[in-house]
Amino acid sequence: MRVILLVTDHQRGGSPLRLARLARGLRAAGVEVHAGCLAPRGPVSDELGAAGIPTFSCDAADARDLPALTRLARHVRRIKPDLIHATLTHANVAARMVGIMQRIPVIGSTATIEVERRWHAVVERATARLDQAHLVNSRAVAEHVVTTFGVAPRRVRVIPPSLDPFPQRVDRKAGRAGLGLATDESIVAWAGRFDVVKRLEIVVACAELLATPPVRFLLVGDGPDRARLEQLLARSTAAARVQLLGWRDDVPAVLSAADAFVFPSRTEGLPSAVLEAMAVGLPIVASDIPAHRELAGDGERLRLAAGDDPRPYAEALREILADPAGGQALGARASAWAAAELDPAATTRAVLAVYAGVLKRRRL
């Protein structure tokens, strides 16, 4: 079987990294995988190439760069895949257009519940019927694509999440020593792509509210919302206690150095950053949204805070920091769930089953 995994870009972030994990799993299962993106090459392109997975880019300047479709069509003709598996709106639409022209089955994917860019829902609703199947990463996203995109429920498949490699907790003192942090200070972590849906202003506000005793915040990642975040910090009384660490290869060590994790996103699918924090065993305070409710397990594994007000987040963090034993118990339940549920082999098997079903129907 020869498959193209297409995504909008190969920048570091949840969906490209998930696709990279899937590419490695599929290759290990004997699938010939080609990983492509609509945008110019990014860091994930290099990581995939180093793993021996062929990559390509269509060098689209933006969503209006229609000649990128011609470049994608050339790559598809060259590779001659049995199917195209696309993820994210731009890639989904491009794959559908090229797939129908070249009579190649397309599987679309949605990884988050989009609310900021409403035109995404419009173009998805107009083209999603061209998919042979539509993959999602949570029940919440499944409901979203059915109700908002108009995808027939029989075409939607919830793929179990996974982490590969599985994050391993390191010694707390060693993690702090590697970051030059004191062993006795309270530390809260956040990780992900800087984007407006992540509501990083709530993280900054939490740092301001947790000033006595002072709490340090470590933010791992980068992205398009960085300039706005830096402006917020320039005006913040907590600027000295919020560190922007950029993208790092030692995220488990950073998480292990922290006492808690905060994640106040407005929307999510099933965020890898939260899964990683769960795997490491950090107590987590997250926004009360459908995806996080799935992970929380009736509050047994995550603390949830509702709304745009930072005070409930800060208060939940304060309670966790004041009760280390309770926080450790919360984190232990999350870690146990992650160890049992985040099996990359299960993800690969589920995706391969969808591929096989699509190709079988194609031959009939």
C-alpha positions in Angstrom: 0.0 0.0 0.0 1.3 3.5 -0.9 -0.2 6.4 1.0 0.3 10.2 1.0 -0.1 11.9 4.3 -0.9 15.5 3.5 -1.1 18.4 6.1 -1.2 22.1 5.7 2.3 22.7 7.0 5.2 21.0 8.6 5.8 23.5 11.4 6.0 22.1 14.9 2.6 21.8 16.4 -0.1 19.2 17.3 -1.3 18.0 13.9 2.0 17.9 12.0 3.6 16.0 14.9 0.7 13.6 15.1 1.0 12.9 11.4 4.8 12.3 11.8 4.0 9.7 14.5 1.5 8.1 12.3 3.9 8.1 9.4 6.4 6.2 11.5 3.8 3.7 12.6 2.5 3.1 9.1 6.0 2.6 7.8 6.7 0.1 10.5 3.6 -1.8 9.5 4.8 -2.1 5.9 3.1 0.9 4.3 5.0 3.0 1.8 4.4 6.5 3.2 5.1 9.9 1.6 4.5 12.9 3.8 3.6 16.2 2.2 2.6 19.7 3.1 1.0 22.6 1.2 3.3 25.2 2.7 7.1 25.3 2.3 9.2 22.8 4.1 9.4 23.0 7.9 11.1 21.4 10.9 8.8 18.4 10.7 9.9 17.8 7.1 13.5 17.5 8.3 12.5 15.1 11.2 10.6 12.9 8.8 13.4 12.9 6.3 15.9 11.9 9.0 13.6 9.0 9.8 13.8 7.8 6.2 10.3 8.9 5.2 10.1 10.8 1.8 8.6 14.3 2.1 7.5 16.9 -0.3 6.2 20.5 -0.1 3.9 22.5 -2.4 5.4 25.9 -1.3 2.1 27.6 -1.0 2.6 31.2 0.1 -0.9 31.4 1.6 -4.4 30.0 1.2 -4.9 32.0 -2.0 -1.9 30.4 -3.8 -4.0 28.3 -6.2 -0.9 27.2 -8.3 0.0 25.2 -5.2 -2.8 22.8 -6.3 -1.0 22.2 -9.6 2.2 21.5 -7.7 0.3 19.0 -5.4 -1.2 17.3 -8.5 2.3 16.8 -9.9 3.5 15.2 -6.7 0.5 12.9 -6.7 1.0 11.9 -10.3 4.7 11.2 -9.5 4.0 9.1 -6.3 0.9 7.3 -7.6 -0.6 6.6 -4.2 -3.4 4.2 -3.4 -5.0 6.9 -1.3 -4.4 10.4 0.1 -4.9 10.9 3.8 -5.2 14.7 4.5 -5.4 16.6 7.8 -6.6 20.2 8.5 -9.0 22.2 6.3 -6.5 23.5 3.7 -5.0 20.1 3.1 -8.5 18.4 3.2 -9.8 20.7 0.5 -6.7 20.5 -1.7 -6.6 16.7 -1.4 -10.3 16.4 -2.4 -9.8 18.6 -5.5 -6.7 16.7 -6.7 -8.1 13.4 -5.7 -11.3 13.8 -7.7 -9.3 14.9 -10.8 -6.9 11.9 -10.5 -9.5 9.4 -9.3 -7.7 8.7 -6.1 -9.7 8.1 -2.9 -9.3 10.7 -0.2 -9.6 10.4 3.6 -10.0 13.7 5.4 -9.2 14.4 9.0 -10.2 17.0 11.6 -8.1 17.4 14.7 -9.7 20.4 16.4 -13.0 22.2 16.8 -12.5 25.4 14.8 -14.3 28.5 15.9 -11.9 31.3 15.1 -11.9 30.9 11.4 -15.5 30.3 10.5 -14.8 30.1 6.7 -13.2 26.7 7.4 -16.6 25.3 8.2 -18.0 26.7 5.0 -15.4 25.1 2.7 -15.5 21.8 4.7 -19.3 21.6 4.4 -19.0 22.3 0.7 -16.4 19.6 0.0 -16.4 17.0 2.8 -18.8 14.8 0.9 -15.9 13.9 -1.4 -14.1 12.0 1.4 -14.3 8.2 1.5 -13.9 8.5 5.3 -13.3 11.2 7.8 -11.0 10.6 10.8 -11.2 12.5 14.1 -9.3 12.2 17.3 -12.1 12.5 19.9 -15.9 12.0 20.3 -16.2 15.8 20.6 -14.6 16.4 17.2 -16.8 13.6 15.7 -19.9 15.4 16.8 -18.5 18.7 15.4 -17.8 17.4 11.9 -21.2 15.8 11.8 -23.2 18.8 12.9 -21.0 21.6 11.5 -19.5 20.0 8.3 -22.4 17.8 7.5 -20.3 14.7 7.3 -22.5 11.5 7.4 -22.0 9.8 10.7 -21.2 6.5 9.0 -18.2 8.1 7.4 -16.7 9.4 10.6 -14.2 7.2 12.5 -12.7 8.1 16.0 -9.1 7.1 16.0 -7.6 6.3 19.5 -4.9 8.8 20.5 -1.3 7.9 21.2 2.1 9.2 22.1 5.3 7.9 20.5 7.7 7.9 22.1 5.8 7.8 25.4 7.1 10.6 27.6 9.0 9.5 30.6 9.1 11.4 33.8 12.6 12.4 35.0 13.9 13.3 38.4 12.3 16.6 39.5 15.6 18.0 40.9 17.5 17.0 37.7 14.8 18.6 35.5 15.1 21.8 37.5 18.9 21.8 37.5 18.9 21.5 33.7 16.8 24.6 33.5 18.7 26.5 36.2 15.7 26.6 38.5 15.6 26.5 42.3 14.4 23.4 43.9 12.0 25.2 46.3 10.0 27.4 44.0 6.5 26.6 42.7 6.4 26.1 38.9 3.5 25.8 36.5 4.1 24.7 32.9 2.3 25.2 29.6 3.2 23.8 26.1 2.0 24.1 22.6 1.7 26.3 19.5 1.2 30.0 20.3 -2.2 30.6 18.7 -5.2 32.8 19.7 -7.3 29.7 20.5 -4.8 28.8 23.3 -5.8 31.9 25.3 -2.3 32.6 26.5 -3.6 35.8 28.1 -5.2 33.6 30.8 -1.8 32.0 31.5 -0.3 35.5 31.9 -3.2 36.6 34.1 -2.7 33.4 36.3 0.9 34.4 36.8 -0.2 37.9 37.9 -2.8 36.4 40.3 -0.3 33.9 41.8 2.2 36.5 43.0 2.1 35.7 46.7 3.9 33.4 47.1 5.4 33.9 43.6 4.9 31.1 41.1 7.1 30.7 38.0 5.5 29.8 34.6 7.4 27.9 31.9 5.9 28.2 28.4 7.2 25.7 25.9 6.5 26.4 22.2 6.2 29.2 19.6 3.9 30.3 16.9 2.0 33.1 15.3 0.6 34.5 18.5 4.1 35.2 20.0 4.1 38.9 19.2 0.8 39.5 21.0 2.1 37.4 24.0 5.3 39.4 24.2 3.2 42.6 24.2 1.1 41.2 27.1 4.2 40.3 29.0 5.7 43.8 28.4 2.7 45.3 30.3 2.5 42.5 32.9 3.5 42.7 36.5 4.5 39.0 36.2 6.8 39.3 33.2 9.9 38.3 35.3 8.2 35.1 36.3 7.0 33.9 32.8 9.7 32.3 30.7 9.3 31.6 27.0 11.4 28.5 26.4 10.7 28.0 22.7 10.4 24.6 21.1 12.5 22.0 22.9 13.5 18.4 22.5 13.3 17.8 26.3 9.7 18.5 26.9 9.3 15.6 29.4 12.2 17.1 31.4 10.5 20.5 31.5 7.2 19.0 32.6 8.9 16.9 35.2 10.4 20.1 36.7 6.9 21.6 37.1 4.4 21.2 39.9 1.3 21.7 37.7 0.2 22.2 34.1 -2.3 24.8 32.9 -4.1 24.6 29.5 -6.9 27.2 29.0 -7.6 26.7 25.3 -10.9 28.0 23.9 -11.2 24.9 21.5 -9.2 21.7 21.1 -9.5 18.3 19.5 -7.5 16.1 21.8 -4.3 18.1 22.5 -1.0 16.4 22.5 0.4 18.8 25.1 -2.3 17.7 27.6 -1.7 14.0 26.8 2.1 14.5 27.4 1.4 16.2 30.8 -0.9 13.4 31.7 1.7 10.8 30.8 4.4 12.5 32.9 1.9 12.6 35.8 1.4 16.4 36.2 -1.7 17.6 37.9 -3.6 19.6 35.2 -5.9 22.5 35.2 -7.6 22.8 31.8 -10.5 24.6 30.2 -14.0 23.0 30.5 -14.5 22.1 26.9 -15.7 18.8 25.4 -12.3 17.4 24.5 -10.9 18.0 28.0 -14.1 16.5 29.6 -13.3 13.3 27.7 -9.8 13.3 29.2 -10.9 14.4 32.7 -13.0 11.3 33.4 -15.6 12.9 35.7 -12.8 15.0 37.3 -10.7 12.1 38.3 -7.8 13.0 36.0 -8.0 16.7 35.3 -9.3 19.8 37.0 -11.5 21.9 34.7 -12.2 25.6 34.8 -15.0 27.3 32.8 -15.2 30.6 31.0 -12.7 33.4 30.1 -12.1 34.5 33.7 -8.5 33.6 34.8 -9.5 33.5 38.4 -10.9 30.0 38.5 -7.7 28.7 36.8 -5.5 30.6 39.3 -7.5 29.3 42.2 -7.4 25.7 41.0 -3.6 26.0 40.6 -3.3 27.6 44.0 -5.1 24.6 45.6 -3.0 22.1 43.8 0.3 23.9 44.8 -0.9 24.1 48.4 -1.8 20.4 48.5 1.2 18.4 46.9 -0.2 15.1 48.0 -3.6 15.8 46.3 -1.9 17.1 43.2 0.3 14.0 43.0 -2.8 11.7 43.3 -4.5 13.6 40.5 -1.4 13.3 38.3 -1.0 9.6 39.2 -4.5 8.9 37.9 -3.8 10.8 34.7 -0.5 8.9 34.2 -2.2 5.5 34.8 -4.8 6.4 32.2 -2.2 7.5 29.7 -0.1 4.4 30.1 -3.2 2.2 29.5 -4.8 4.2 26.6 -2.1 5.9 24.5 -0.8 2.9 22.6 0.7 3.9 19.2 0.1 0.4 17.9 -3.7 0.8 18.5 -3.6 4.1 16.5 -1.9 2.5 13.6 -4.2 -0.5 13.6 -7.3 1.7 13.6 -6.0 3.8 10.7 -5.0 0.8 8.7 -8.5 -0.7 9.2 -10.0 2.5 7.7 -7.5 2.4 4.8 -8.4 -1.3 4.1 -12.1 -0.5 4.1 -11.8 2.4 1.7 -9.7 0.4 -0.7 -12.0 -2.6 -0.5 -15.0 -0.5 -1.4 -12.9 1.1 -4.2 -12.4 -2.4 -5.8 -16.0 -3.4 -5.6 
